[in-house]
Amino acid sequence: MSVESIEPGRPVVLRGGTVLPMTPDRQVLLDADVLVVGDRIAAVGPRLEVPEGTVEIDASGGIVMPGMVDTHRHMWQTAMRGYGADWTLTQYFVWYYLEHGKAFRPEDVAAGNLLSAIEAIDAGVTTSVDWSHGLQTTDHADAAADALESVPGRFVLAYGNIQQGPWEWSTTPEFRDFVDRRMNKSDMLGFQMAFDIPGDPAFPEKAAFEVARDLGVTVTTHAGVWGATNDDGIRLMYENGFMTPGTVYVHAATLSEDSYQRIAATGGSVSMATESEQSCGQGYPPSWVLRKHKIPVSLSMDTSVWWSGDLFSAMRSTLGADRSREHLEAHNIGETVTHHHLRADQVVEWATRGGAAALGMESLIGSLEVGKKADVVLLKNDRSPVMFPILNPYGHVAFQAQRADVHTVIVDGRVVKRDGQLVDVDLAAVRRTLDATVEHLRSALGPEAWQAGMFPDTPTSEEIRNPYQYTDFGKSDEGVTLPSQRAETAGQSQEATSTP
């Protein structure tokens, strides 16, 4: 079910909310309004005068903030939501790279993109980077772009193909034709090139970097991923002059001090996907080291094959991982952390303005300032006991709010979600599209392979023998006396010494 749209061009004002403009001074505006006229923010402040015919949305009791920005999401995989919940990164690589990723048709890529794009705006993520490394052909690429353009969100298509080396697909006339036909036409659909640098001394990726330089587009790359990409890739990029401002290093979790310094010195940024890094094994989420090097950070969700598609999860998991490491390191040397370094307002910034800056879009989006594009989110839920009281609004966004609290979403001045419901979205039709893709993938694999992929084997776990348990566990082991045995022995001993 969805609600009806507001007439195009009609001004909209969000009235009386707690406004987080996300400007560098980290302001909090109480009982303030945000006025949208056309595709721009026209005014921010208390009790604004508005044009006649303006639609008024009651934001009292809620938080108004910029739309969130996800800088790395494999949207094409969303048709397999939750399938790989128990995967390691190795199992993910085997499934998509070596075995079954080739089974995705153009329409399957489109189905995943469609669902992911709708899921994003529903969660207040108004800009998403589609790290689209399933584009085996330009037919797949056209399908991916078509799906993104069918949804009223802001997207960046990061073009990649895991079935070929980037020096192969990026140098074909078909790729150049796709870029000429589809890209650089609108700020609603941006473009990046997406590929990794494993560290081959021959540096074959140089050809792809030269294509990116020729096209004037940035590169996004999985860097510092345990067992896959390492310092050699960073060094090769640096020595060949391809570490440039605008380059986005995804994960960057297992790099050396020297590599972090190279990223900092050349103006790159890191996209942290904390839930992924924690679960898959790319390395410990690196916010703690990125802070020390003053490397700009943005947040991302990676893939719905494992996790949700909302940045609330990213914010709270990032705070948790950073603080966990801080406490653990202090405890290891017998000290106690009394003040946290990473704060709630910082991760909210990473989820908004940080993402915009990483994409070179900070002049357009990422904060609520007059003249910027109107990508605005209202968090409000009068049916939820979690949405009051709002005392620390940054902490509320990072730790308390969730997808169900996204009341209103505006993208490019257009209301795409209102009163907690998507506008003009036929979810039943989307479900039918996804059902067809799932059925195709299940049939292509066969029922046994499909089930085996979803439920990988569990490794044998080691049990620690506990001599204090009142059970028979370990009673046959030499040198181990159970508490029950000790009690029995003590009783016998007492009987032996209690003779008349």
N, C-alpha and C positions, 0 to 999 in steps of 0.2 A: 504494500500500500504506500502511496506517496501523496503529498499535498500539491495543490495547484501552484503554478508559478505566478510571480508578480510581473506585471506588464514591463517589457523591456524599456529601459530609460527612466523609469520612475525612481525618484530619490528614496533612500532608505535611511532612517536614523535609529540607532540603538540607544535607548534612553536609560540613564540613571544607573549604569553599571560601575563596577570596580574595573577601571581601565588600566591595562598594562601596555603602554605604548612600545616597550622594548627599545627605547632610545638608549644611548650609551650611559645616561645618568640614572638608569633603572628607576624611573619615576613610577609612582602608584597614584592614579587619579581616582579619588572617591566620588561617587555620585556624579559621574561624567557621561557625556554623550559622544558618539562617533557618527558623523554624517557622511553618507556616501552619495555622490552625485555622478552619474555616468559610471565610468570604470575607475574613478579616483576617489580618494579620501578628501573630502572638502573641508572638514573641520573636526577638531577634537577639543572638548572642553565642557564645562557645566552649562546646562540649560541653553543649548544652542537654538538660535532661530533657524527655521528650516523653510524651504520653498513650499508653496501650496501644493497639496497632493502627495506629500511625502508619506511613505509607509512608516509607521512607528512600531518598533519592536521593544517591548518592555524588558530591559536588561537588569532591572533592580534585583538584588540578591544573586547576581551572577558576575562572571569575570569576562571582560572583553579583551581579546588579545589578537595579535597577528595570526594569520594562518600558519600552520606548521609546515616544515620543509623536510622531506625525507630524501637524503642524497644517495641512496643505494638500495634498490629493491628489485629483485628478480621477478618482475611482475608476471612474466609468461608462465611461471610455475604455480600460480595461485589456484589453478584448477585442481592441483593435488594437495589442497590445504590439509595440513596435519598428517599427511601420509608418512612423512619421515620423522615423526616425533621422537623416535628412539635411535635415529641415525647418528653416527659420527661423521666428521667431515670426509673421511675416507669413503664411507658408504655413499655419501652424497656424490662424490666425484665419480665413483664407479657407476652409479645409477645413471647420472646425466651425461657425463663425459664419455664413458667407455661403452655403455650398454644401451640404455633405453631412451636417452635424450633425442636420438635420431628419429624416434617414432612420432615426434610432434609435427603435425601438419601445420600449414599457415593458419588454418581456422582454429587449431588448438592453441597456438600462440595468441591469437586474437581473443579467444575465450578467457584465457588467464589474464590478459591485459585488461579486458573489460571488467571482470570481477574485481581485480585489484584496484583499478582506477575508481570504481564506485565505492569500494571499501575505504579507500583513502579519504575521499571527501566526506564520507559519513563520519570519519574519526577526526575531522578537523585538519587533515593533512591536505593543504590546498596546492602544494607543489610536490611532485614525486619524480625522482630519477628512475626511469625504467632501465635498469642495468641488464640490457636485453642480449644476453650471450647465447640465445637459442635461434639466432637468425641464420639458418643454414643456407637460405637463398634470399634474393631480394623480394620474392613473393612473400616469404615470412616477414620481411621488414615492412612491406606495404600493409600486410595484415595487422602487424603490431601498431603501426602509425594510425591506421584507420580506427582501430579500437580506442586508442587514446583520444583521438579527435572527436569521437562520438560521446565522450563524457565531459561535462563542464568543469573540468579541473585544469590546473596548469601542470604540464609534464615536460620532461627532458628525455628524449630517446637516446640512450647510450648504446650505440650500435656495436655488437660483438657476435662472434661465431666460434663456439668452443670445438666445433668439428674441423676447423682449419686454423693454421697459424695466421696471425694478423697480417703478416707480410704477404699472405696469399689473398685473403678476401678483400683487404683494403685497397689493393692495387688493380682490381678488376674494373673494366668499364661499366659493368652493371652496378657496382657500388657507387661510382661517380655519378652515374645517371640517377640513382635513387636520391643521392644528396641534392643534386640539382633540381629534381622534381619536387621533393617533399620538404626539404629543410630550409631554415632561415626565412620563413615566410611570416612568422608570427611569434610574439612573446608567449603564446600559449603552448607552443611546442618547440622546445629548444633541442639542441643536438650536442652529443659528445661521442667520442670513440672510446670503446671499452675493451681493454685487453691487458693481459698479465705479462710479466717479464721474469721467467723462472731463473735466469742467470747464465744462459748459454754464452760462453766467451765470444762466440761469433756474432752475437747480438743481432739475430735476424729481425727482431722487432724494429730495428732502425728504419726499415722501409715504411712501416705503419706510422711511426712518429713523423716521418717526412711528409706523408700524406696529410696527417693532422695539421702540421705546420702550414702546408700549402692551402688547406681548406680554412685555416684560421680558427680551428676548433680545439677544445681542450681534451685531455685524456684523463680517464678515470681508470685506476688499476688496483687490483688486490695486491697489496704490498705487506711484507712482514707477516706472512701466513706460514705457520710451522709446517715444515716438510714440503712446501710448495714454492713460495717466493721468499727471497731473503735479501741480505745486504748486497749480494752480487748484482741483483737487478737494479737496486738504487745506485750503486757505483757506476754501472754501465749507462744508466740514464744521465747521471751527472757528467761523466767524462765526455759524453757525446752531445751535451748541451740541451737535453730534453727535459730537465727538471725546471719547469717554468711556473710563474704565478698562474693560478687557475687549475693546476694539476691536483686531482683529488686522489689521495692514497687511502684505500679502503682497508680497515682493520689496523694495519701498521702496529701489530702487537708483539712482534719478535725481532725487532730491529736493534742494531747496535747504537751506541751513543753517537758515533760518527754519522750514521744514516739519519738519525733524528736531526742532527745539526745541519745536514745537507737540506732536509725538507724545510727547516726553519729559515735557512739562509736564502733559499730560492723562492720563498713566498707560497709554498704549497699548503694544503690543508689536509686534515685526516677526517674521514667519515668513520665514526665508531658505531659498530653494530653490537652493542654490549651483550645482549642475550645470546647472539650467535657465538661470540668469542668465548663466553662462559661455558657454553654447552658443547661446542664442536671441537674446540682445541686449537683455534688459530693462534692462541696465546692469551695471556691475561689482559683484560681490557685496559688499554694504555693511557687512560686519562691522567693517571698519576705522573707519567713521564712527559706527556704532551704539555701539561701545565708548566712543568719545570723549564721546558724549552720555548714556551709561549707560542706553540704551534696552534693555529686556529682549528677549531673542532666543529663538526656538525654531527648529527645523529641519523641513524638509519635502522631499518628493521630486517634487511637481508632477504628473507623469503618466507612466505606463509606455508611452505612445506614443513617448517618447524613452528614458526611463531605467529603472533597476531600481527596485524598491519597498523597498529596505532603507536604513536610516539609517546603516549603516557607510559607504556611499558619500557620504552627506551630510556626515558628520563629517570624513572625510579630505579631501574636496574643499573644505570650508570652511577647514580649516587651510591647505591649499595655496594657496587664493586670497588669504587674508589675508596670509600670509607672502610670497607673490609680490609683492603690492602694496607691502608694507613694504620689501622689498629694492629694488624698482624705483625707488621714490621716493628712497631713500637713494642709489642709484647715480647718479640724475639730478643730484644735487648733490655728487657726488664723495665720498660717505660710505659707511661699511660698517655694516650691522646686526650687532651682537654679541650681542643678547639679544632673543628674540621676545616680543611682547606677548601674543598669543593662544596659550594653552596647551591641551594635550590634555584636561586635566580640565575646562576650560571648555566645550569642545564636547560632551563627554559629559554635562555638566550641561544644556546646551541641548537635547540629545536626550532628556532624561528630565524632570527637575524643571522645566526651562524651558518645555517643552511643556505640562506640567500647569498651571503658573502662567498661561500664556497663555490656557488654556481655563477658568480659574477653578476648577480641580480640585486645587489644590496640597494642600488638606486631605485629599484622598482618595487621590491617587496621586502618582507621581514620585519617591518615595524609599522606602527600606526602614525604616520606623519602626513601632513597636508601635501597633496600632490602625488603621493605614491599610489600605486595600484591598490584597489580596494579588495584585498584578500584578508577577510576578517572572520574571527570565530567568537561565538558567545557560548560560554559554559554556564549552563543554568539547568536545574532540574528540581522543580518544586515537589516532585514525588519522591525525592531521595533524601534520607536523613544525613547523607554524606555531604550535601552541598551547603550545610550551615553548621556553625558559624564560619564565615570566611574571615580569618584573623590575619594570617600571613598568606597573601594571594599567590606568591611564588611557590611556597610550600604546598598550597592547596592544589595548584596545577600539577606539581611534580609527584605528590604522594597521595592525594585524595581523589582527584577527578579521574574519570574514565570515559570510554566511548559513549556510554549511555547518557552522559551529562553534556554532550555536544548538542546544544539546542538549535543554534543557527550557524550556518556556514555561508559566507559570501566569497565568490571567486570572480575577480575582474569586474566587480560591481554587480554580479548576478547572484541572487539568493538561490543556492542549490540545496540547502537543507533548512527547514523551518519547523519550529515546535517539535524538534526531535525526529522529524521525518524527512526523508529525501524528497526532493521536488521532481516530479515528472520522470520517475525511474520505475520501470516495469521489472521488478525483481523476479516475477514468475517467468518472464521471457528470458531473463539472464540465467535463471536456474535451468531452463530447458537447454540453453546453449552449452552450459557447463556439463549437464548430464550426458550430452552427446560426446563431448571430449573425454569424459571419464570412461564412458563405455568403449570408445575407440582405444584408449590406452590399455584398459583391462583386457580387451580382446587381442590387441597386438602382443601383449606380454604372455597371455594365457593365465588361467586362474592360479596355478601353482606359483609361477614367478611373481604374480601380482601380490599374493599373500606373503611370500617369502621376503619380498622387498619391503613390505610394510612392517613385518615383524622379524627383524634380524635376530640371529642367535644371541643368547645371553652368555657372556663368558663365565666360566666357573669362578666362584668367589671363594676367598680364603676366610675361614672362620678362626677367630682368636679363641683359644681355649681359656676358659674362665674357671679357676678352681674354687670360686666362691659361690657358684650356682648350686642350689639344692636340687641337683638332677643326677642322673647316671652318666652324664657326658664326661668322658675322660677317665672313668674309674679304672679302666684297664691299663692306663698309661703308667709306666714306672715313675716313681718319684712324686706322683700327684695323689694327695689324700683329700677326698672331698670333706666338706664340713660335716655331713651326716656320718661319714666314717670316723671322723675325729670324735664326734659325740658318742658314737657307739663304743669306740676304743676307751674313751674316758670312763664310760659307765662300767665296762668290764673291769677296768683297772680298780675302780672304786669298790666293786663287789669283791675283788680278790684281796683287798686290804681290810675288808670289814668283817673278818672272821672273829668269832667270840674269843 
